[in-house]
């Protein structure tokens, strides 16, 4: 887990022995561990303020996924005046089956997987890939629902998560060394350590890359400031929502490995809204960008609550997440239900009652 400097209590920094690396990290070919000319595999040192996936956020193998055939012409037209209800979705991480089931439970999809919510508005908070079995399938679904929802008078939109930045970096820069601040690091090695799935990389196409690179970093909707990460690092990128989104897109357009790595690191910080000073950190964002509450993913609710993970290496128990976590004096809503750790993939209608 990552904690930004000055953002809450000091947390234990894990070491490489804490992380479970996919078996194919030792393969040769385009997904092999980073090497330098004439040398063997390079051990990836952790940059200051960044740690990859904990051992208790498991990487699983690709399994069977939902395959849906859709005729866009069958999208249900919207009939209500004004905007429809607002929903948000927490981190998906490749769990396509669970996503479809959660959207159906909320009445957003029909039994065939088609948009059935008319003028409803749906926001994904980022992190579509890695760790789970079908990240590309998740992206394909979100892209399809965007078209179907628009045809029905609603919308389906998505924010940039740190794992989108990581996958973009792994594809663009591979083994290119980056200025991590703590020795040699590469996007490819970080992607593998953070649950990168070879099947996702194999199926990644240009239109997926273009879609990810154009995602906004933040948005304000109905008084809710929507972001992916529970960090104040957004303040480093602009004094308005438009400025932040423009800066992030321009950074990706320049295609500079060091700049993209710095952006990824900042988006990976977490826990800014937890414990003492958490409410003040939320207010610093609300005062700058607007809104009365912040809604985020990124940090699994079981970690925010301290229900899993320990200094003495205890294994996971079931997190028991049932819904979003309202905290920081009621100013923050956490939406990552910990689907990668036997938790729940959360889809929530807003506003959330206190």
KATA-V451873 format. One record per residue. N is the residue number from 1. RES is the residue in one small letter. SS is DSSP state (alpha for helix, beta for strand, coil for the rest). OMEGA is omega as a letter, one per 20 degrees, with the letter a starting at -180 (none if undefined). Layout:
n=(N,N)
res=(RES,RES)
ss=(SS,SS)
omega=(OMEGA,OMEGA)
This chain:
n=(1,2,3,4,5,6,7,8,9,10,11,12,13,14,15,16,17,18,19,20,21,22,23,24,25,26,27,28,29,30,31,32,33,34,35,36,37,38,39,40,41,42,43,44,45,46,47,48,49,50,51,52,53,54,55,56,57,58,59,60,61,62,63,64,65,66,67,68,69,70,71,72,73,74,75,76,77,78,79,80,81,82,83,84,85,86,87,88,89,90,91,92,93,94,95,96,97,98,99,100,101,102,103,104,105,106,107,108,109,110,111,112,113,114,115,116,117,118,119,120,121,122,123,124,125,126,127,128,129,130,131,132,133,134,135,136,137,138,139,140,141,142,143,144,145,146,147,148,149,150,151,152,153,154,155,156,157,158,159,160,161,162,163,164,165,166,167,168,169,170,171,172,173,174,175,176,177,178,179,180,181,182,183,184,185,186,187,188,189,190,191,192,193,194,195,196,197,198,199,200,201,202,203,204,205,206,207,208,209,210,211,212,213,214,215,216,217,218,219,220,221,222,223,224,225,226,227,228,229,230,231,232,233,234,235,236,237,238,239,240,241,242,243,244,245,246,247,248,249,250,251,252,253,254,255,256,257,258,259,260,261,262,263,264,265,266,267,268,269,270,271,272,273,274,275,276,277,278,279,280,281,282,283,284,285,286,287,288,289,290,291,292,293,294,295,296,297,298,299,300,301,302,303,304,305,306,307,308,309,310,311,312,313,314,315,316,317,318,319,320,321,322,323,324,325,326,327,328,329,330,331,332,333,334,335,336,337,338,339,340,341,342,343,344,345,346,347,348,349,350,351,352,353,354)
res=(x,x,x,x,x,x,x,x,x,x,x,x,x,x,x,x,x,x,x,x,x,x,x,x,x,x,x,x,x,x,x,x,x,x,x,x,x,x,x,x,x,x,x,x,x,x,x,x,x,x,x,x,x,x,x,x,x,x,x,x,x,x,x,x,x,x,x,x,x,x,x,x,x,x,x,x,x,x,x,x,x,x,x,x,x,x,x,x,x,x,x,x,x,x,x,x,x,x,x,x,x,x,x,x,x,x,x,x,x,x,x,x,x,x,x,x,x,x,x,x,x,x,x,x,x,x,x,x,x,x,x,x,x,x,x,x,x,x,x,x,x,x,x,x,x,x,x,x,x,x,x,x,x,x,x,x,x,x,x,x,x,x,x,x,x,x,x,x,x,x,x,x,x,x,x,x,x,x,x,x,x,x,x,x,x,x,x,x,x,x,x,x,x,x,x,x,x,x,x,x,x,x,x,x,x,x,x,x,x,x,x,x,x,x,x,x,x,x,x,x,x,x,x,x,x,x,x,x,x,x,x,x,x,x,x,x,x,x,x,x,x,x,x,x,x,x,x,x,x,x,x,x,x,x,x,x,x,x,x,x,x,x,x,x,x,x,x,x,x,x,x,x,x,x,x,x,x,x,x,x,x,x,x,x,x,x,x,x,x,x,x,x,x,x,x,x,x,x,x,x,x,x,x,x,x,x,x,x,x,x,x,x,x,x,x,x,x,x,x,x,x,x,x,x,x,x,x,x,x,x,x,x,x,x,x,x,x,x,x,x,x,x,x,x,x,x,x,x,x,x,x,x,x,x)
ss=(coil,coil,coil,coil,coil,coil,coil,coil,coil,coil,coil,coil,coil,coil,coil,alpha,alpha,alpha,coil,coil,coil,coil,alpha,alpha,alpha,alpha,coil,coil,coil,coil,coil,coil,coil,coil,beta,coil,coil,coil,coil,coil,beta,coil,coil,coil,coil,coil,coil,coil,coil,coil,coil,coil,coil,coil,coil,coil,coil,coil,coil,coil,coil,coil,coil,coil,coil,coil,coil,coil,coil,coil,coil,alpha,alpha,alpha,coil,coil,coil,coil,coil,coil,coil,coil,coil,coil,coil,beta,beta,beta,beta,coil,coil,coil,coil,coil,coil,alpha,alpha,alpha,alpha,alpha,alpha,alpha,alpha,alpha,alpha,coil,coil,coil,beta,coil,coil,coil,coil,coil,beta,coil,coil,coil,coil,coil,beta,beta,beta,beta,coil,coil,coil,coil,coil,coil,coil,coil,coil,coil,alpha,alpha,alpha,alpha,alpha,alpha,alpha,alpha,alpha,alpha,alpha,alpha,alpha,alpha,alpha,alpha,alpha,coil,coil,coil,beta,beta,beta,beta,beta,coil,coil,alpha,alpha,alpha,alpha,alpha,alpha,alpha,alpha,alpha,alpha,alpha,alpha,coil,coil,coil,coil,beta,beta,coil,coil,coil,coil,beta,beta,coil,alpha,alpha,alpha,alpha,alpha,alpha,alpha,coil,coil,coil,coil,alpha,alpha,alpha,alpha,alpha,alpha,coil,coil,alpha,alpha,alpha,alpha,alpha,alpha,alpha,alpha,coil,coil,beta,coil,beta,beta,beta,beta,coil,coil,beta,beta,beta,beta,coil,coil,coil,coil,coil,alpha,alpha,alpha,alpha,alpha,coil,coil,coil,alpha,alpha,alpha,alpha,alpha,alpha,alpha,alpha,alpha,alpha,alpha,alpha,alpha,alpha,coil,coil,alpha,alpha,alpha,alpha,alpha,alpha,alpha,alpha,alpha,alpha,alpha,alpha,coil,coil,coil,coil,coil,coil,coil,coil,coil,alpha,alpha,alpha,alpha,alpha,alpha,alpha,alpha,alpha,alpha,alpha,alpha,coil,coil,coil,beta,beta,beta,beta,coil,coil,coil,coil,alpha,alpha,alpha,alpha,alpha,coil,coil,coil,coil,coil,coil,coil,coil,coil,coil,coil,coil,coil,coil,coil,coil,coil,coil,coil,beta,beta,beta,coil,coil,coil,coil,beta,beta,beta,coil,coil,coil,coil,alpha,alpha,alpha,coil,coil,coil,coil,coil,beta,beta,beta,beta,coil,coil,coil,coil)
omega=(a,r,a,r,r,a,r,a,a,r,r,r,a,r,a,r,a,a,r,a,r,a,a,r,a,r,r,r,a,a,a,r,a,r,r,a,r,a,r,a,a,r,a,r,a,r,a,r,a,r,r,a,r,r,a,r,a,r,a,r,r,r,r,a,r,r,a,r,a,r,a,a,a,r,a,r,r,a,a,r,r,a,r,a,a,r,r,a,r,a,a,r,r,a,a,a,a,r,r,a,a,r,r,r,r,r,a,r,r,a,r,r,r,r,a,a,r,a,r,r,a,r,r,a,r,a,a,a,r,r,a,a,a,r,r,r,r,r,r,r,a,r,r,a,r,r,a,a,r,r,a,a,r,r,r,a,a,r,r,r,r,r,r,r,a,r,r,a,r,a,a,a,r,a,r,r,r,r,a,a,a,r,a,r,r,r,a,r,r,r,r,a,a,r,r,a,a,r,r,a,r,a,a,a,a,a,r,a,r,r,a,a,a,a,r,r,a,r,r,a,r,r,r,r,a,r,r,a,r,a,r,a,r,a,r,a,r,a,r,r,r,a,r,a,r,a,r,a,r,r,r,a,r,r,r,a,a,r,r,r,r,r,r,a,a,r,a,r,a,r,a,a,a,r,a,r,a,r,r,r,r,a,r,r,a,r,a,a,r,a,r,r,r,r,a,r,r,a,a,a,r,r,r,a,a,a,r,a,a,r,a,r,r,r,r,r,a,a,r,r,r,a,r,r,r,a,a,a,r,a,a,r,r,a,r,a,r,a,a,a,r,r,a,r,a,r,a,r,r,j,r,r,r,none)
